[in-house]
């Protein structure tokens, strides 16, 4: 005789974790789209401050060299 299947009820600990996450506003990372969106937001934050932090650490000569390389790359794209 086949066993009857029935829906498993969520464990009390799982319910408690979900309640805490909802109350603290912590994002639910079980969804892949939510994880991707969070990773994109974190990457953008790092990207926004990256260039300024790098430029602050460079000397004037290093900054000038970096700018000339970037300018050459931009002009090379326009001529294609």
The first five atom37 places (N, CA, C, CB, O) and aatype in JSON, in Angstrom:
{
  "aatype": [20, 20, 20, 20, 20, 20, 20, 20, 20, 20, 20, 20, 20, 20, 20, 20, 20, 20, 20, 20, 20, 20, 20, 20, 20, 20, 20, 20, 20, 20, 20, 20, 20, 20, 20, 20, 20, 20, 20, 20, 20, 20, 20, 20, 20, 20, 20, 20, 20, 20, 20, 20, 20, 20, 20, 20, 20, 20, 20, 20, 20, 20, 20, 20, 20, 20, 20, 20, 20, 20, 20, 20, 20, 20, 20, 20, 20, 20, 20, 20],
  "atom_mask": [
    [1, 1, 1, 1, 1],
    [1, 1, 1, 1, 1],
    [1, 1, 1, 1, 1],
    [1, 1, 1, 1, 1],
    [1, 1, 1, 1, 1],
    [1, 1, 1, 1, 1],
    [1, 1, 1, 1, 1],
    [1, 1, 1, 1, 1],
    [1, 1, 1, 1, 1],
    [1, 1, 1, 1, 1],
    [1, 1, 1, 1, 1],
    [1, 1, 1, 1, 1],
    [1, 1, 1, 1, 1],
    [1, 1, 1, 1, 1],
    [1, 1, 1, 1, 1],
    [1, 1, 1, 1, 1],
    [1, 1, 1, 1, 1],
    [1, 1, 1, 1, 1],
    [1, 1, 1, 1, 1],
    [1, 1, 1, 1, 1],
    [1, 1, 1, 1, 1],
    [1, 1, 1, 1, 1],
    [1, 1, 1, 1, 1],
    [1, 1, 1, 1, 1],
    [1, 1, 1, 1, 1],
    [1, 1, 1, 1, 1],
    [1, 1, 1, 1, 1],
    [1, 1, 1, 1, 1],
    [1, 1, 1, 1, 1],
    [1, 1, 1, 1, 1],
    [1, 1, 1, 1, 1],
    [1, 1, 1, 1, 1],
    [1, 1, 1, 1, 1],
    [1, 1, 1, 1, 1],
    [1, 1, 1, 1, 1],
    [1, 1, 1, 1, 1],
    [1, 1, 1, 1, 1],
    [1, 1, 1, 1, 1],
    [1, 1, 1, 1, 1],
    [1, 1, 1, 1, 1],
    [1, 1, 1, 1, 1],
    [1, 1, 1, 1, 1],
    [1, 1, 1, 1, 1],
    [1, 1, 1, 1, 1],
    [1, 1, 1, 1, 1],
    [1, 1, 1, 1, 1],
    [1, 1, 1, 1, 1],
    [1, 1, 1, 1, 1],
    [1, 1, 1, 1, 1],
    [1, 1, 1, 1, 1],
    [1, 1, 1, 1, 1],
    [1, 1, 1, 1, 1],
    [1, 1, 1, 1, 1],
    [1, 1, 1, 1, 1],
    [1, 1, 1, 1, 1],
    [1, 1, 1, 1, 1],
    [1, 1, 1, 1, 1],
    [1, 1, 1, 1, 1],
    [1, 1, 1, 1, 1],
    [1, 1, 1, 1, 1],
    [1, 1, 1, 1, 1],
    [1, 1, 1, 1, 1],
    [1, 1, 1, 1, 1],
    [1, 1, 1, 1, 1],
    [1, 1, 1, 1, 1],
    [1, 1, 1, 1, 1],
    [1, 1, 1, 1, 1],
    [1, 1, 1, 1, 1],
    [1, 1, 1, 1, 1],
    [1, 1, 1, 1, 1],
    [1, 1, 1, 1, 1],
    [1, 1, 1, 1, 1],
    [1, 1, 1, 1, 1],
    [1, 1, 1, 1, 1],
    [1, 1, 1, 1, 1],
    [1, 1, 1, 1, 1],
    [1, 1, 1, 1, 1],
    [1, 1, 1, 1, 1],
    [1, 1, 1, 1, 1],
    [1, 1, 1, 1, 1]
  ],
  "atom_positions": [
    [[0.83, -1.17, 0.0], [0.0, 0.0, 0.0], [0.89, 1.25, 0.0], [-0.95, -0.01, 1.21], [1.87, 1.34, 0.74]],
    [[0.53, 2.2, -0.83], [1.28, 3.43, -0.93], [1.07, 4.33, 0.27], [0.91, 4.17, -2.19], [-0.02, 4.41, 0.83]],
    [[2.14, 5.02, 0.66], [2.0, 5.96, 1.76], [1.31, 7.21, 1.25], [3.37, 6.29, 2.39], [1.52, 7.63, 0.11]],
    [[0.53, 7.78, 2.07], [-0.12, 9.04, 1.7], [0.87, 10.18, 1.9], [-1.4, 9.27, 2.55], [1.56, 10.27, 2.91]],
    [[0.91, 11.02, 0.91], [1.8, 12.17, 1.05], [1.01, 13.32, 1.65], [2.41, 12.57, -0.32], [-0.17, 13.53, 1.36]],
    [[1.68, 14.04, 2.47], [1.04, 15.22, 3.04], [2.09, 16.32, 3.12], [0.42, 14.93, 4.43], [3.29, 16.06, 3.18]],
    [[1.62, 17.52, 3.13], [2.51, 18.66, 3.2], [3.23, 18.66, 4.53], [1.74, 19.97, 2.99], [2.62, 18.48, 5.59]],
    [[4.54, 18.86, 4.46], [5.28, 18.99, 5.7], [5.13, 20.4, 6.22], [6.77, 18.63, 5.5], [5.23, 21.38, 5.48]],
    [[4.87, 20.49, 7.5], [4.76, 21.8, 8.11], [6.17, 22.32, 8.39], [3.9, 21.74, 9.42], [7.06, 21.55, 8.75]],
    [[6.38, 23.63, 8.22], [7.72, 24.16, 8.48], [8.1, 23.99, 9.95], [7.79, 25.65, 8.08], [7.26, 24.07, 10.85]],
    [[9.38, 23.76, 10.16], [9.89, 23.57, 11.51], [9.8, 24.89, 12.28], [11.34, 23.04, 11.48], [9.9, 25.96, 11.69]],
    [[9.63, 24.8, 13.58], [9.46, 25.99, 14.41], [10.69, 26.91, 14.32], [9.21, 25.59, 15.87], [10.55, 28.13, 14.37]],
    [[11.88, 26.32, 14.19], [13.09, 27.14, 14.09], [13.12, 27.92, 12.78], [14.34, 26.27, 14.21], [13.59, 29.06, 12.75]],
    [[12.64, 27.32, 11.7], [12.6, 28.01, 10.42], [11.63, 29.19, 10.49], [12.19, 27.05, 9.3], [11.89, 30.26, 9.94]],
    [[10.5, 28.97, 11.16], [9.52, 30.05, 11.32], [10.13, 31.19, 12.13], [8.23, 29.52, 12.0], [9.95, 32.36, 11.8]],
    [[10.86, 30.84, 13.19], [11.47, 31.86, 14.04], [12.51, 32.68, 13.26], [12.13, 31.2, 15.27], [12.57, 33.9, 13.39]],
    [[13.31, 32.0, 12.45], [14.32, 32.71, 11.66], [13.65, 33.65, 10.67], [15.24, 31.7, 10.91], [14.1, 34.79, 10.49]],
    [[12.6, 33.21, 10.04], [11.88, 34.06, 9.08], [11.29, 35.29, 9.77], [10.76, 33.26, 8.38], [11.34, 36.39, 9.22]],
    [[10.75, 35.12, 10.97], [10.16, 36.24, 11.7], [11.24, 37.26, 12.06], [9.45, 35.74, 12.98], [11.03, 38.46, 11.92]],
    [[12.4, 36.79, 12.53], [13.49, 37.7, 12.89], [13.98, 38.45, 11.66], [14.65, 36.92, 13.55], [14.21, 39.66, 11.73]],
    [[14.15, 37.76, 10.54], [14.62, 38.43, 9.32], [13.61, 39.48, 8.86], [14.86, 37.4, 8.2], [14.0, 40.57, 8.43]],
    [[12.34, 39.16, 8.94], [11.31, 40.12, 8.52], [11.31, 41.34, 9.43], [9.93, 39.46, 8.52], [11.15, 42.47, 8.95]],
    [[11.48, 41.12, 10.72], [11.4, 42.24, 11.66], [12.64, 43.13, 11.6], [11.2, 41.72, 13.08], [12.55, 44.33, 11.85]],
    [[13.8, 42.56, 11.27], [15.02, 43.37, 11.2], [15.24, 43.97, 9.82], [16.21, 42.53, 11.58], [16.13, 44.81, 9.65]],
    [[14.46, 43.55, 8.85], [14.61, 44.09, 7.5], [15.72, 43.43, 6.72], [14.85, 45.56, 7.56], [16.12, 43.94, 5.67]],
    [[16.23, 42.32, 7.2], [17.29, 41.6, 6.51], [16.72, 40.98, 5.24], [17.92, 40.52, 7.42], [15.66, 40.36, 5.28]],
    [[17.41, 41.14, 4.11], [16.87, 40.59, 2.86], [16.88, 39.07, 2.86], [17.66, 41.1, 1.67], [17.76, 38.44, 3.45]],
    [[15.9, 38.49, 2.2], [15.8, 37.04, 2.07], [16.69, 36.61, 0.91], [14.32, 36.57, 1.86], [16.39, 36.89, -0.24]],
    [[17.78, 35.92, 1.22], [18.76, 35.57, 0.2], [18.53, 34.18, -0.38], [20.15, 35.64, 0.76], [19.39, 33.66, -1.08]],
    [[17.38, 33.58, -0.09], [17.1, 32.28, -0.67], [16.71, 32.42, -2.14], [15.98, 31.58, 0.11], [16.81, 31.46, -2.91]],
    [[16.29, 33.6, -2.54], [15.92, 33.88, -3.92], [17.16, 34.33, -4.69], [14.8, 34.96, -3.99], [17.87, 35.23, -4.25]],
    [[17.43, 33.71, -5.83], [18.64, 34.02, -6.6], [18.63, 35.46, -7.11], [18.78, 33.05, -7.78], [19.67, 36.11, -7.14]],
    [[17.47, 35.96, -7.51], [17.39, 37.33, -8.0], [17.74, 38.33, -6.9], [15.99, 37.62, -8.55], [18.39, 39.34, -7.16]],
    [[17.31, 38.04, -5.68], [17.62, 38.92, -4.55], [19.12, 38.94, -4.29], [16.85, 38.49, -3.29], [19.69, 39.98, -3.99]],
    [[19.76, 37.77, -4.39], [21.21, 37.7, -4.18], [21.95, 38.49, -5.26], [21.69, 36.23, -4.17], [22.91, 39.2, -4.96]],
    [[21.5, 38.37, -6.5], [22.15, 39.11, -7.59], [22.0, 40.61, -7.4], [21.56, 38.69, -8.94], [22.95, 41.37, -7.6]],
    [[20.8, 41.05, -7.02], [20.57, 42.48, -6.82], [21.43, 43.03, -5.69], [19.09, 42.74, -6.53], [21.96, 44.13, -5.79]],
    [[21.56, 42.25, -4.62], [22.38, 42.69, -3.5], [23.85, 42.76, -3.91], [22.21, 41.74, -2.3], [24.55, 43.71, -3.54]],
    [[24.33, 41.78, -4.66], [25.72, 41.78, -5.12], [25.98, 42.96, -6.05], [26.05, 40.46, -5.82], [27.05, 43.56, -6.0]],
    [[25.02, 43.29, -6.91], [25.19, 44.41, -7.82], [25.26, 45.72, -7.04], [24.04, 44.46, -8.84], [26.06, 46.6, -7.37]],
    [[24.43, 45.85, -6.02], [24.43, 47.08, -5.21], [25.76, 47.23, -4.47], [23.26, 47.07, -4.21], [26.31, 48.33, -4.42]],
    [[26.27, 46.15, -3.91], [27.54, 46.21, -3.2], [28.69, 46.52, -4.16], [27.81, 44.9, -2.47], [29.59, 47.29, -3.82]],
    [[28.66, 45.94, -5.34], [29.69, 46.22, -6.33], [29.67, 47.66, -6.78], [29.53, 45.32, -7.52], [30.71, 48.27, -7.0]],
    [[28.47, 48.2, -6.91], [28.36, 49.6, -7.32], [28.91, 50.54, -6.25], [26.89, 49.95, -7.62], [29.56, 51.53, -6.57]],
    [[28.66, 50.21, -4.98], [29.2, 51.05, -3.91], [30.72, 51.07, -3.96], [28.72, 50.54, -2.54], [31.33, 52.14, -3.8]],
    [[31.33, 49.93, -4.16], [32.79, 49.88, -4.25], [33.29, 50.6, -5.48], [33.26, 48.45, -4.26], [34.33, 51.26, -5.43]],
    [[32.57, 50.49, -6.58], [32.98, 51.13, -7.81], [32.9, 52.64, -7.74], [32.15, 50.64, -8.94], [33.71, 53.33, -8.36]],
    [[31.95, 53.16, -7.0], [31.79, 54.6, -6.9], [32.94, 55.25, -6.15], [30.48, 54.93, -6.23], [33.33, 56.37, -6.46]],
    [[33.48, 54.56, -5.15], [34.55, 55.16, -4.38], [35.94, 54.73, -4.86], [34.39, 54.82, -2.92], [36.95, 55.29, -4.42]],
    [[36.0, 53.75, -5.74], [37.28, 53.18, -6.15], [38.2, 54.15, -6.85], [37.04, 52.03, -7.03], [39.38, 54.24, -6.49]],
    [[37.71, 54.88, -7.83], [38.56, 55.78, -8.59], [39.08, 56.94, -7.76], [37.81, 56.32, -9.77], [40.24, 57.33, -7.91]],
    [[38.26, 57.48, -6.9], [38.67, 58.59, -6.05], [39.73, 58.14, -5.05], [37.47, 59.19, -5.32], [40.7, 58.85, -4.8]],
    [[39.54, 56.95, -4.49], [40.51, 56.44, -3.52], [41.83, 56.15, -4.21], [39.98, 55.17, -2.82], [42.9, 56.41, -3.65]],
    [[41.78, 55.61, -5.41], [43.0, 55.29, -6.15], [43.74, 56.58, -6.5], [42.67, 54.5, -7.45], [44.97, 56.65, -6.36]],
    [[43.01, 57.6, -6.95], [43.64, 58.86, -7.33], [44.25, 59.56, -6.12], [42.61, 59.79, -8.0], [45.28, 60.22, -6.25]],
    [[43.65, 59.43, -4.96], [44.18, 60.07, -3.76], [45.52, 59.46, -3.35], [43.18, 59.95, -2.61], [46.35, 60.15, -2.76]],
    [[45.73, 58.19, -3.66], [46.98, 57.52, -3.28], [48.11, 57.76, -4.29], [46.74, 56.02, -3.15], [49.27, 57.54, -3.96]],
    [[47.77, 58.23, -5.51], [48.78, 58.4, -6.56], [49.52, 59.72, -6.4], [48.12, 58.32, -7.94], [48.99, 60.69, -5.85]],
    [[50.75, 59.73, -6.9], [51.49, 60.99, -6.98], [51.02, 61.73, -8.23], [53.05, 60.75, -7.01], [50.28, 61.18, -9.05]],
    [[51.46, 62.97, -8.37], [51.05, 63.76, -9.55], [51.52, 63.1, -10.85], [51.62, 65.18, -9.45], [50.78, 63.07, -11.83]],
    [[52.74, 62.58, -10.85], [53.28, 61.96, -12.05], [52.48, 60.69, -12.41], [54.77, 61.62, -11.86], [52.19, 60.45, -13.58]],
    [[52.15, 59.91, -11.4], [51.36, 58.68, -11.65], [49.98, 59.03, -12.18], [51.25, 57.84, -10.37], [49.46, 58.36, -13.08]],
    [[49.38, 60.08, -11.61], [48.05, 60.5, -12.06], [48.1, 60.98, -13.5], [47.48, 61.61, -11.15], [47.21, 60.68, -14.3]],
    [[49.13, 61.74, -13.84], [49.3, 62.25, -15.2], [49.47, 61.1, -16.19], [50.5, 63.21, -15.28], [48.87, 61.11, -17.27]],
    [[50.28, 60.11, -15.83], [50.51, 58.95, -16.69], [49.21, 58.17, -16.9], [51.59, 58.03, -16.09], [48.9, 57.77, -18.02]],
    [[48.46, 57.95, -15.83], [47.19, 57.22, -15.92], [46.2, 57.97, -16.8], [46.6, 57.01, -14.53], [45.48, 57.36, -17.59]],
    [[46.17, 59.29, -16.67], [45.25, 60.09, -17.48], [45.62, 60.04, -18.95], [45.24, 61.55, -16.99], [44.74, 60.0, -19.82]],
    [[46.91, 60.04, -19.25], [47.31, 60.02, -20.66], [46.99, 58.65, -21.28], [48.81, 60.33, -20.8], [46.6, 58.59, -22.44]],
    [[47.15, 57.58, -20.51], [46.79, 56.24, -21.02], [45.29, 56.17, -21.29], [47.2, 55.13, -20.01], [44.86, 55.62, -22.3]],
    [[44.5, 56.74, -20.38], [43.06, 56.73, -20.56], [42.65, 57.56, -21.77], [42.36, 57.26, -19.3], [41.75, 57.18, -22.52]],
    [[43.31, 58.71, -21.96], [42.99, 59.56, -23.11], [43.32, 58.85, -24.41], [43.74, 60.9, -23.02], [42.56, 58.91, -25.38]],
    [[44.47, 58.17, -24.45], [44.84, 57.43, -25.66], [43.82, 56.33, -25.96], [46.25, 56.83, -25.51], [43.48, 56.09, -27.12]],
    [[43.35, 55.67, -24.92], [42.35, 54.61, -25.11], [41.05, 55.2, -25.65], [42.1, 53.86, -23.78], [40.41, 54.61, -26.52]],
    [[40.64, 56.35, -25.12], [39.4, 56.97, -25.61], [39.53, 57.4, -27.07], [39.04, 58.19, -24.74], [38.6, 57.18, -27.85]],
    [[40.66, 57.99, -27.44], [40.85, 58.41, -28.82], [40.95, 57.22, -29.76], [42.09, 59.27, -28.94], [40.5, 57.29, -30.9]],
    [[41.51, 56.14, -29.3], [41.62, 54.95, -30.13], [40.23, 54.37, -30.44], [42.5, 53.89, -29.44], [40.0, 53.85, -31.53]],
    [[39.32, 54.46, -29.49], [37.95, 53.98, -29.71], [37.22, 54.83, -30.73], [37.17, 53.97, -28.39], [36.46, 54.31, -31.55]],
    [[37.43, 56.15, -30.7], [36.72, 57.05, -31.6], [37.13, 56.86, -33.05], [36.95, 58.47, -31.2], [36.31, 57.03, -33.95]],
    [[38.39, 56.51, -33.29], [38.91, 56.37, -34.65], [38.54, 55.06, -35.3], [40.4, 56.52, -34.64], [38.73, 54.9, -36.51]],
    [[38.02, 54.12, -34.57], [37.67, 52.81, -35.16], [36.48, 52.86, -36.04], [37.43, 51.79, -34.1], [36.07, 51.84, -36.59]]
  ]
}
